[in-house]
Amino acid sequence: MSSSSSSSSAFELTVNSPDEMRELGRRLAGQLRAGDLVMLTGELGAGKTTLTRGLGEGLGVRGAVTSPTFVIARVHPSLGDGPPLVHVDAYRLGGGLDDMEDLDLDVSLPESVIVVEWGEGKVEELTDDRLHLLIHRSVGTVPSRGTAPGSPDTDEVRHVTLTGVGERWATVDLSAV
């Protein structure tokens, strides 16, 4: 992974493989605590669920973290004394928090880490403090012929921008991830 800081509340890095995306999730978990909302934005196949799988491993939660596309939300209880992980896929939900009210995320938020895939424009009203990860995948790229062994396959490369919003994230050094 390589990185560059663009401001005090935002940090950009390059992830070269699914394993690195999962590792990013494990490291990011060390910065999270109960009450945190994490929004993941990116194209289909960008690595949102892979990152969340790493978050689950880092938080030490029960159950395999898989895409909650058909159930909309999954709760993964902590195996220790940490917060549970609530993993939400808002892709099929229409607009705004009204469509998400049945999920009771506002009730779960104080004691959980909530990760919402496709949450942009839908969950911001839950809290003034959130971490937004934008995962950009160069869609349709193909590795060049004769790519050196061990060099990243360009189809696997992701550019991740972490942006902390609100007072909670004002003092968190995102470059430590």
N, C-alpha and C positions, 0 to 999 in steps of 0.2 A: 504494500500500500504506500502511496505517496500522498503528501498533503501540502496545503497552503492555506494560510489564514486570510480571510478577506475583511473581517471586522471583529470587534470584540464579542458580538453575539452570534456570529456566523462563522462556520468553518467548512472548508471544502477538502475532500480527499478523493483519491482514485482507488477503486477496488478492482483487482485483476481477476478474481475467480469467485465461484460460489463459496469455497472454503474461507476466503478472506471476508466475504460478506457475513458469513456466520460468525467469524471471529470478531468482526466489528460489533455485531449484536452482543456477544459475550462481554466485550470490553465496555460497551455502552451501558450494559446492565449495572456495572459498578457505579455509575453516576445516577442511577434511578432510585426513587424511593416511593413509598405509598403516597398517592395523590398526584402522581405524574401522569400527564396525558402526552402520548407520542403519536404524532400523525405521520403516516407514510404515504408519499405520493410518488408515482412512477408508472411507466407503461406496463402493460401485461408482460410478465416475464422479467421484470426489472430486478427482482430479488427481494421484494417486500416480505414475503413469507419466510424466505431463507434468513433474512436479518432477524425476524421475529423468533425463529427457531433458536438462533443464537442468544437472543434476549432471554428466552425461557431457560436455556441452559445456564446462563449467567445468573439468573434470579433463583435458580434451583427449584423450579416448579414441577409438578407432577403432570404426566401425560405428554404424548408426542404433540408438538406444535405443528399443526397442518393448516392449510387454508380453510377458513371457516365460511367459504363462499355459500354453501347451501344451508348452513345453520345460522348464519349471520354473526353469531358471537359464541365464543367458547371461554369458559373460565378454567384456568389452570391453577389449582391451589398450591401454595408453597409447601415444599417438603421440609422446610425448616422454620425459622422465625421471620422470614421475609414476607413481602406482600404477594398476594396472588397476582397472576397476569390475566387480564381480560383482553382477549384478542378478537377484534371486530373487523368484519369485512363489510364496508358500507357501499360497495359497488352497485348492488341491486336496489339500494334504497334511493328514493327520490330526492327531495330537497330538505335541507335544514334539520334542525334538532327535533322538530315535531315528528318526523318520520322515525326518529330514533328513540322517542320517549318510552316506548314499550320495553326497550333494553335496560332501562333504569340505570344508565351510565352515571347520571348525577349522584345516585345513591351509592354506587360501587366506587366512585372515584376517590373518596377520602382514604379508603383502606387498600386500594389496589393500584397497580400500574396498568393503565389502559392504553393499548396500542390499537389504532384505527387505520386500517388500509383504506384508501380512497375516501378519507374523511374531510378533505379540504372543502370548505363551504358548507359543511354539515355539522361539525362538532366544536367549532371555535367558541360557541356560546357557553360551553361547559365550564370553562375556566379562563382566566386572563393569562395563566401560565401554561405554556406548552412547548414541546420540542417538536419541530417540524423537520422531517428528513425528506428531501427531494432526491430521488434516485433517477439519474438519467442514463439510459442505455442507448448506445448508437445502434439503432434498429437497422438490420439489413447489412451490417458490415461483415466482411468475409476475411478470414486470415489470408495474408498474402502467401504466394507460393514460396517455399523455401524459408518459412518462418523458423528461426533458430529454436532448437529444443530448449524448453524451459522458459521461453518468452511467452507473455500472455497472449492468449487467443483473443483477437480484437472483439469477437462477439461476446466474450465474457466480461469485458471491461465496463465498469460502471463509474460514473462521477456522482458522488454523494455530497449534498450540501446540507449541513446540520445548522438549523437556525433556532436559537433559543428565544422565546417570546415571553416577556413578563419578568417580574421581580425575581421569581424562583431561579431563572436561568441567567440573570444579569451577572452573577458572580461565579458561574460554573465555567471552568476552562474546557471548552469543547475540544481543544487541541490535545487534551490529555487522553482522549478516546483513541 
